[in-house]
Every structure is written in structure tokens, then in C-alpha cells.
């Protein structure tokens, strides 16, 4: 079974691809369209991925990097670190 374009894993993948286009297009619909295609979907699926709302893309990006940070913190012995 394939994942939905609305699943967190697919949205993570789309945002990861989008980061490669942000320097050229900014956080724009053009960058989102390119990212959706690179993630294996059709260009018109860009509207479905985040309901056409770039604020939702940015919110997902922020939550994604927070999750990544917390995962990496699990690997560090913070108690042994000096202040």
C-alpha cells in the first residue's frame, strides 16, 4: 500500500526536496511544485499536499526539524555535558 500525499512521511519527503529549490524560488508555489514532482507525484498534486497553503508547508518544516532535533538529542548524554 502506498502512502497518501497527506501522510507525514510523504510531506517530509516533499519538504526535503523543496529545500533544494528554496534558494532559487523562495518558499513559493513554484518551489513546492518542483518538490512534489521530485517526490514522485504530479505537478497538480502540489495543491493537495498542503491544501495549497504555503503556511502549512512552513509549519510542517518547523515540526519536521524539531522532530529531527529531538531524535538526535536522544543519542547524546546531556547529563555528562558541561555547561
Rosetta silent file (secondary structure, phi, psi, omega in degrees, C-alpha in Angstrom):
SEQUENCE: XXXXXXXXXXXXXXXXXXXXXXXXXXXXXXXXXXXXXXXXXXXXXXXXXXXXXXXXXXXXXXXXXXXXXXXXXXXXXXXXXXX
SCORE:     score description
SCORE:     0.000 S_00000001
   1 L     0.000  130.081  178.895    0.000    0.000    0.000 S_00000001
   2 L   -85.856  154.114 -179.174    1.424    3.403   -0.931 S_00000001
   3 L   -78.846  151.531  177.193    1.301    6.312    1.433 S_00000001
   4 L   -73.856  152.255  176.818   -1.066    9.231    0.923 S_00000001
   5 L   -63.834  -14.824  178.984    0.319   12.589   -0.146 S_00000001
   6 L   -91.893   -4.677 -177.911   -1.057   13.823    3.199 S_00000001
   7 L   -71.276  147.593 -179.966    0.994   11.380    5.276 S_00000001
   8 H   -56.910  -36.420 -178.928    3.750   12.881    7.434 S_00000001
   9 H   -65.851  -42.257  179.028    6.393   10.737    5.710 S_00000001
  10 H   -69.445  -41.234  178.061    5.433   11.955    2.243 S_00000001
  11 H   -62.999  -39.228  175.607    5.173   15.547    3.434 S_00000001
  12 H   -58.273  -45.735 -178.660    8.656   15.206    4.986 S_00000001
  13 H   -62.304  -43.383  179.419    9.953   13.957    1.631 S_00000001
  14 H   -62.543  -45.571 -179.313    8.315   16.817   -0.251 S_00000001
  15 H   -64.495  -40.127  177.448    9.726   19.413    2.156 S_00000001
  16 H   -59.229  -44.209  177.426   13.206   17.836    1.919 S_00000001
  17 H   -65.432  -38.240 -177.430   13.031   18.151   -1.872 S_00000001
  18 H   -62.666  -32.540 -179.457   11.657   21.670   -1.578 S_00000001
  19 H   -57.444  -30.095  177.742   14.728   22.796    0.363 S_00000001
  20 H   -71.483  -16.759 -178.584   16.730   22.360   -2.840 S_00000001
  21 H  -106.046  -12.664 -175.476   14.505   24.863   -4.622 S_00000001
  22 H   -62.923  -35.814 -179.388   14.048   27.474   -1.897 S_00000001
  23 H   -65.888  -28.289  179.480   17.290   29.272   -2.771 S_00000001
  24 H   -91.518  -38.920 -172.338   16.038   29.789   -6.346 S_00000001
  25 H  -114.107   -5.549 -173.561   12.290   30.209   -5.846 S_00000001
  26 L    70.700 -172.471  177.130   11.895   31.070   -2.173 S_00000001
  27 L   -82.848   76.341 -171.934    9.114   29.418   -0.144 S_00000001
  28 L  -124.086  171.089  176.276    6.792   29.636   -3.134 S_00000001
  29 H   -65.105  -32.439  177.541    4.270   27.562   -5.052 S_00000001
  30 H   -63.502  -44.942  177.981    6.888   27.120   -7.798 S_00000001
  31 H   -62.765  -40.127  179.078    9.310   25.536   -5.330 S_00000001
  32 H   -64.474  -42.422  179.743    6.515   23.340   -3.989 S_00000001
  33 H   -61.667  -44.639  178.728    5.536   22.187   -7.495 S_00000001
  34 H   -62.627  -41.277 -178.920    9.127   21.212   -8.310 S_00000001
  35 H   -65.649  -40.991 -179.748    9.475   19.373   -4.995 S_00000001
  36 H   -62.997  -41.083  178.573    6.239   17.434   -5.472 S_00000001
  37 H   -65.012  -43.797  178.811    7.414   16.261   -8.904 S_00000001
  38 H   -64.062  -28.276  178.970   10.794   15.200   -7.489 S_00000001
  39 L   -80.048   -2.440  174.684    8.969   13.275   -4.768 S_00000001
  40 L    99.993   14.559  179.176    7.237   11.247   -7.491 S_00000001
  41 L  -111.280  174.580  176.964    3.884   12.964   -7.783 S_00000001
  42 L   -82.265  152.081 -179.095    2.228   15.053  -10.482 S_00000001
  43 H   -54.627  -39.187 -178.337    2.689   18.838  -10.507 S_00000001
  44 H   -68.273  -14.789  177.025   -1.021   19.375   -9.837 S_00000001
  45 H   -72.453  -11.530  179.305   -0.649   17.355   -6.620 S_00000001
  46 H   -58.239  -35.888  179.500    1.216   20.306   -5.094 S_00000001
  47 H   -69.288  -34.624 -179.255   -2.142   21.840   -4.164 S_00000001
  48 H   -74.311  -34.103 -172.549   -3.275   18.617   -2.476 S_00000001
  49 H   -57.373  -44.193 -178.078   -0.092   18.070   -0.483 S_00000001
  50 L  -131.444   29.311 -178.630   -0.587   21.081    1.791 S_00000001
  51 L    53.168   31.389  178.036   -4.025   22.267    0.641 S_00000001
  52 L    67.480   17.121 -173.957   -2.288   24.968   -1.420 S_00000001
  53 L  -111.914  107.654 -179.354   -1.243   26.755    1.780 S_00000001
  54 H   -64.647  -26.745  174.811    2.423   27.717    1.995 S_00000001
  55 H   -61.365  -36.449  178.281    1.985   28.458    5.707 S_00000001
  56 H   -68.507  -32.751  176.005    1.222   24.752    6.165 S_00000001
  57 H   -64.038  -47.893 -179.590    4.432   23.892    4.321 S_00000001
  58 H   -64.484  -40.009  177.122    6.436   26.111    6.675 S_00000001
  59 H   -62.037  -41.993  178.935    4.645   24.717    9.734 S_00000001
  60 H   -64.229  -41.882  178.316    5.417   21.194    8.581 S_00000001
  61 H   -58.802  -45.537 -179.714    9.071   22.150    8.013 S_00000001
  62 H   -63.046  -44.369  178.471    9.342   23.561   11.544 S_00000001
  63 H   -65.751  -37.182 -179.953    7.761   20.457   13.078 S_00000001
  64 H   -64.098  -46.124 -178.850    9.979   18.221   10.939 S_00000001
  65 H   -71.988  -28.813  172.966   13.223   19.861   12.058 S_00000001
  66 H   -63.977  -43.926  178.084   12.011   19.818   15.673 S_00000001
  67 H   -61.605  -43.045  179.697   11.426   16.048   15.390 S_00000001
  68 H   -63.155  -40.357  178.714   14.865   15.583   13.845 S_00000001
  69 H   -63.019  -45.066 -179.629   16.474   17.597   16.632 S_00000001
  70 H   -64.394  -37.000  176.519   14.730   15.554   19.317 S_00000001
  71 H   -63.022  -42.090  179.553   15.810   12.303   17.645 S_00000001
  72 H   -69.807  -34.667  178.071   19.438   13.474   17.618 S_00000001
  73 H   -64.677  -28.509  178.065   19.230   14.613   21.237 S_00000001
  74 L   -62.301  -24.504 -177.296   18.260   11.056   22.211 S_00000001
  75 L   -88.726   -4.297 -175.930   21.747    9.983   21.111 S_00000001
  76 L  -109.695  136.277  175.188   23.555   12.499   23.328 S_00000001
  77 L   -85.689   87.022 -175.200   24.261   12.108   27.025 S_00000001
  78 H   -64.273  -31.250 -178.481   23.222   15.620   28.015 S_00000001
  79 H   -63.959  -28.482 -177.727   23.845   14.971   31.741 S_00000001
  80 H   -88.070   -4.848 -178.475   27.552   14.448   31.069 S_00000001
  81 L   -83.363  143.900  178.108   27.933   17.669   29.105 S_00000001
  82 L   -82.859  151.985  177.837   29.437   20.710   30.736 S_00000001
  83 L   -88.338    0.000    0.000   27.596   23.987   30.859 S_00000001
